[in-house]
Amino acid sequence: MTNSRTSTRPWSPDEEAELLSLFSAGATAEEVGERLGRTRQAVYARLQRFQKQRGRASRTSGRLFAQLPG
């Protein structure tokens, strides 16, 4: 198995919003991944990124990053 970042596709704002909505509704990472066409690991990685960015703003746009509910 390779870990080629060139084969990944970026998350769209709509996908991120749906990820957070499904996760807050109690869906598992596997269920979210199936719905969004992502792997379970991709879902976990994105959720972890939200945790790290909690309360931080984008340096380019000044907007707050998406936040995990709660």
Order of alpha helices (4+ residues) and beta strands (2+ residues): alpha-alpha-alpha
